[in-house]
Amino acid sequence: MPDKDIVFRFLNVGQGDSTHIILPDGQHMLVDMNLDHKNHGIDVVAYLADELQEGDEKKRLAYLVNTHPHDDHIRGMGGLGNTFEIGEMWHSGHERDCEEGENDSYDKFMALIDDLGDQAKAVCACSEPWATIGHVTFHVFRPSAYVKPDKDKTEDEKREAIHNECMVLKVSYADRLVLLVGDSNKAAWESIVKHYNEDDLLKADVLHASHHGSRTFFKKKKEDDAWTDHLDSIDPDVVIISVGADNPHEHPHSDALKLYEDADCEIYRTDEHLTIVLTISADGTMSWTTDDQDFQDKYQLPDPDDDNDGEGGKQESASKSWGTPLTSRTKLGDRSPTA
């Protein structure tokens, strides 16, 4: 039986995604990464340097996960191997149509996969668990195929093809379920629901919203009718939106927010609540912490006009205070804890 907490830290990385998971056995997992000076993101490298434990030669990141290789999910990730010892990497297997030297973040990301060799594993959708680490189970519902460069497609079509096959990862612990969906879109979820919508396999207590709260989770075009079968199947109590303030894409989209609200979901947003922390205890109790301005101030990347190398690296230790603890859903709904 589980006897320790699992912690999810949905890091405020501006207009991008990064989730740090501290497993009950003390191992660390990072899902996606972004370094965003323009949207007041935190320095993930400096943060991990304070949080990770010593390995054989460097501090150790046991698991590195990438849902798909777009910049706002890989920026800075390629350099992690220089600073930390990486145990294993799970990635989507997708490749972008980029010439070497065209995109530094992507070049370094692909070089990291090459350097890790057999430690880097391309995941594949399956109804059976992808991995079990102690009492924590991981399911992968996407990708069903690996996207390769196609010169005949437009840039928008290339981006959409990767979103169609973006990794979808479910984390299960103590009968609680957290769903991390990257930028997976409506087309991806139509296939996922068709193949995996049995025995509540898609059910989740917490949904990390797709694509920074984009409407593409529900529809292809703004004027289209919304498709919500997947949201009905997931039936989340809480939705986390990782999004940068005043971003140029108008994320989160108002029509997507309304669909989450109509489904009676509590919504936490990194542009409003900063880094969002979910702790799940061994008995399944969920508690939340948000609005830690001290943490934000300690790790926030400098403004783009300041001198910086774009790769993070502020090495001061942060306070371990994580703001005011909140029982599940009390912050936004003033309800009692979810047992």
C-alpha positions in Angstrom: 0.0 0.0 0.0 1.2 3.6 -0.7 2.6 5.3 2.4 4.1 8.6 1.1 3.0 11.7 -0.9 3.4 12.3 -4.6 3.8 16.0 -5.6 3.1 17.7 -8.9 4.5 21.2 -9.4 3.0 22.9 -12.5 5.8 25.4 -12.9 5.1 28.9 -14.1 7.3 28.9 -17.2 5.4 31.6 -19.1 3.9 30.6 -22.4 4.9 26.9 -22.3 4.6 23.8 -20.1 6.8 22.2 -17.5 5.6 19.9 -14.7 7.9 18.6 -12.0 6.8 15.4 -10.3 8.3 14.2 -7.1 7.5 10.5 -6.8 6.8 8.8 -3.5 10.2 7.0 -3.5 11.9 10.4 -3.8 12.8 10.2 -7.5 12.2 13.2 -9.7 10.5 13.5 -13.1 10.3 16.5 -15.4 7.5 16.6 -18.0 8.3 19.2 -20.7 10.3 22.4 -20.2 10.4 26.0 -21.3 12.6 29.0 -20.5 10.5 32.2 -21.2 12.0 35.6 -20.4 9.2 37.5 -22.1 6.3 36.0 -20.1 8.0 36.0 -16.7 8.7 32.3 -16.6 10.9 30.8 -13.9 14.5 29.5 -14.3 13.8 25.7 -14.4 17.5 24.9 -14.4 18.3 26.8 -11.2 15.1 25.4 -9.6 16.1 21.8 -10.4 19.6 22.5 -9.2 18.1 23.2 -5.8 15.6 20.4 -5.8 17.4 17.4 -7.2 19.5 15.0 -5.1 23.1 14.0 -5.8 23.7 11.1 -8.2 26.9 9.4 -9.0 28.6 12.5 -10.5 25.9 15.1 -10.8 22.5 15.8 -9.3 20.1 13.2 -10.7 16.9 13.7 -12.7 15.6 10.1 -12.8 13.0 10.7 -15.6 12.8 13.3 -18.3 9.6 13.3 -20.4 8.7 15.4 -23.5 5.2 15.3 -25.0 6.3 16.8 -28.3 9.2 18.7 -29.7 7.8 22.2 -30.1 9.9 25.1 -28.7 7.6 26.0 -25.8 7.9 22.4 -24.5 11.7 21.8 -25.1 13.4 25.2 -24.7 16.4 24.6 -22.4 15.8 20.8 -22.2 18.6 20.0 -24.5 21.1 21.4 -22.1 19.9 19.5 -19.0 22.4 16.6 -19.7 25.3 19.0 -19.2 24.1 19.9 -15.7 22.3 16.8 -14.4 22.5 13.1 -14.6 19.5 11.9 -16.5 18.3 8.3 -15.8 15.7 7.8 -18.5 13.9 9.9 -21.1 10.5 9.3 -22.6 9.7 11.2 -25.8 7.1 11.2 -28.6 9.4 10.0 -31.3 8.4 12.9 -33.6 10.8 14.8 -35.8 10.5 18.4 -37.0 11.3 19.7 -40.5 14.3 21.7 -39.3 17.7 21.9 -40.9 20.6 21.7 -38.5 21.5 25.2 -37.2 18.0 26.5 -37.9 16.6 26.0 -34.4 19.1 25.9 -31.5 16.5 24.5 -29.0 15.6 21.7 -31.3 19.2 20.9 -32.3 20.1 20.5 -28.6 17.0 18.5 -27.9 17.8 16.0 -30.6 21.4 15.8 -29.6 20.3 14.9 -26.0 18.2 12.0 -27.4 21.3 10.8 -29.3 23.6 11.2 -26.3 21.2 9.2 -24.1 21.1 6.3 -26.5 19.1 3.4 -25.1 18.1 5.5 -22.1 15.9 7.6 -24.5 12.7 5.7 -25.3 10.0 6.7 -27.8 6.6 5.9 -26.2 3.6 4.4 -28.0 -0.1 4.3 -27.1 -1.4 1.2 -25.3 -4.3 0.3 -23.0 -1.8 -1.4 -20.7 0.5 0.7 -18.4 3.6 2.1 -20.0 5.4 2.0 -16.7 5.0 1.4 -13.0 7.4 3.0 -10.6 6.6 1.8 -7.1 2.9 2.5 -6.5 2.7 5.0 -9.4 1.3 3.8 -12.7 1.8 5.6 -16.1 -0.5 5.1 -19.1 0.3 6.4 -22.6 -2.8 7.1 -24.9 -0.9 8.9 -27.6 1.1 8.9 -29.9 -0.2 6.1 -32.1 2.4 6.9 -34.8 5.6 8.9 -35.1 5.6 12.1 -37.2 8.4 12.6 -39.6 9.3 15.7 -41.7 7.1 16.2 -44.8 8.3 18.9 -47.2 4.9 19.0 -49.0 3.0 20.3 -45.9 2.6 23.9 -44.9 4.1 25.0 -41.5 0.6 25.0 -40.0 0.0 21.5 -41.3 3.3 20.3 -39.9 2.5 21.7 -36.5 -1.0 20.2 -36.5 0.4 16.8 -37.5 2.5 16.8 -34.3 -0.4 17.9 -32.2 -2.5 15.1 -33.7 0.0 12.7 -32.2 1.2 14.6 -29.1 2.0 12.4 -26.1 -0.9 11.9 -23.6 0.2 10.6 -20.2 -1.9 9.6 -17.3 -0.4 9.3 -13.8 -2.2 7.2 -11.2 -1.5 7.1 -7.5 -3.6 6.2 -4.4 -6.7 6.0 -6.6 -6.1 9.6 -7.9 -5.6 10.3 -11.6 -3.7 13.2 -13.2 -3.8 13.6 -17.0 -1.0 15.4 -18.8 -2.0 16.0 -22.4 0.6 18.4 -23.9 -0.9 20.2 -27.0 -3.0 17.2 -28.1 -5.9 18.4 -30.2 -9.5 17.4 -31.1 -8.3 15.0 -33.8 -6.0 13.2 -31.3 -8.8 12.9 -28.8 -11.4 11.6 -31.3 -9.0 8.7 -31.8 -8.2 8.3 -28.1 -11.9 8.1 -27.1 -12.5 5.6 -29.9 -9.8 3.2 -28.7 -9.5 3.8 -24.9 -12.9 4.9 -23.6 -13.7 1.7 -21.6 -13.7 1.0 -17.9 -13.1 4.7 -17.1 -9.6 4.4 -18.4 -9.7 8.1 -19.5 -11.1 9.3 -16.2 -9.0 11.8 -14.3 -9.4 14.0 -11.2 -7.0 16.6 -12.6 -6.6 17.6 -16.3 -3.6 19.6 -17.3 -5.3 21.5 -20.1 -4.2 21.1 -23.7 -2.2 23.7 -25.5 -2.3 26.4 -22.8 -6.1 26.4 -22.8 -6.6 26.5 -26.5 -9.9 25.8 -28.2 -8.1 23.3 -30.5 -8.8 20.7 -27.8 -12.5 21.1 -28.7 -12.6 22.3 -32.3 -10.4 22.9 -35.3 -11.7 26.4 -36.1 -13.2 29.1 -33.9 -16.5 28.9 -35.7 -16.9 25.1 -35.4 -19.2 23.5 -32.9 -17.4 22.2 -29.9 -16.8 18.5 -29.5 -16.8 17.5 -25.8 -17.0 13.7 -25.7 -13.5 13.6 -24.4 -14.2 16.1 -21.6 -17.2 14.0 -20.6 -15.0 10.9 -20.4 -12.2 12.6 -18.5 -14.7 14.3 -16.2 -12.1 16.3 -14.3 -12.7 18.1 -11.0 -9.8 20.5 -11.6 -8.2 21.9 -14.7 -4.7 23.4 -14.7 -3.8 25.8 -17.5 -0.1 26.6 -18.1 -0.1 29.9 -19.9 1.8 33.2 -20.2 0.3 36.5 -19.3 -0.5 38.7 -22.3 0.6 36.0 -24.7 0.1 36.7 -28.5 -2.3 33.7 -29.0 -5.0 34.9 -26.6 -4.6 31.8 -24.6 -6.6 30.6 -22.8 -9.4 31.0 -25.3 -12.6 32.3 -23.9 -14.7 29.6 -25.5 -12.5 26.8 -24.1 -12.7 28.4 -20.6 -16.5 28.4 -20.8 -16.5 24.7 -21.7 -14.4 23.9 -18.7 -16.6 26.1 -16.5 -19.8 24.5 -17.9 -18.4 21.1 -16.9 -18.1 22.4 -13.3 -14.3 22.3 -13.3 -12.2 24.3 -10.9 -9.6 26.2 -12.9 -6.1 27.1 -11.8 -3.9 29.2 -14.2 -0.2 29.9 -14.0 -0.6 33.4 -15.3 -2.9 34.1 -12.3 -1.8 31.6 -9.6 1.9 31.3 -10.5 3.4 27.9 -9.8 0.6 25.5 -8.8 1.4 22.6 -6.5 -0.7 19.5 -6.0 0.1 17.0 -3.3 -1.6 13.6 -3.2 -1.2 11.8 0.1 -1.1 8.0 0.5 -4.8 8.0 1.4 -5.8 9.9 -1.8 -6.3 13.3 -0.1 -5.5 16.1 -2.6 -4.2 19.5 -1.4 -3.2 22.6 -3.4 -0.8 25.4 -3.0 -0.7 28.5 -5.2 0.3 32.2 -5.3 3.8 31.8 -3.9 5.3 35.2 -4.9 8.5 34.6 -3.0 9.2 31.5 -5.1 8.3 33.4 -8.2 10.6 36.2 -7.3 13.5 33.9 -6.4 13.5 32.0 -9.7 12.0 34.4 -12.2 14.1 34.8 -15.3 15.4 38.3 -16.1 13.5 40.4 -18.5 14.6 40.0 -22.2 16.2 43.4 -22.1 18.6 42.3 -19.3 21.8 40.5 -20.1 21.3 36.7 -20.2 22.3 33.7 -22.2 18.8 32.4 -22.7 19.6 29.1 -20.9 18.7 30.0 -17.3 21.1 29.3 -14.5 20.3 31.6 -11.6 21.9 29.5 -8.9 20.5 31.0 -5.7 18.5 28.6 -3.5 14.9 29.3 -3.2 12.9 29.3 0.0 11.1 26.0 0.5 7.9 27.9 1.5 5.2 27.1 -1.1 2.7 29.9 -0.1 -0.5 29.2 1.7 -1.6 25.5 1.7 -5.0 24.9 0.3 -7.2 21.9 0.7 -8.5 20.6 -2.5 -10.6 23.1 -4.4 -11.0 25.5 -1.4 -9.1 28.3 -3.2 -11.6 28.7 -6.0 -14.6 27.0 -4.7 -14.5 27.2 -0.9 -15.3 23.6 -0.5 -14.0 21.0 1.9 -11.2 18.6 1.0 -11.6 15.9 -1.5 -11.0 12.6 0.4 
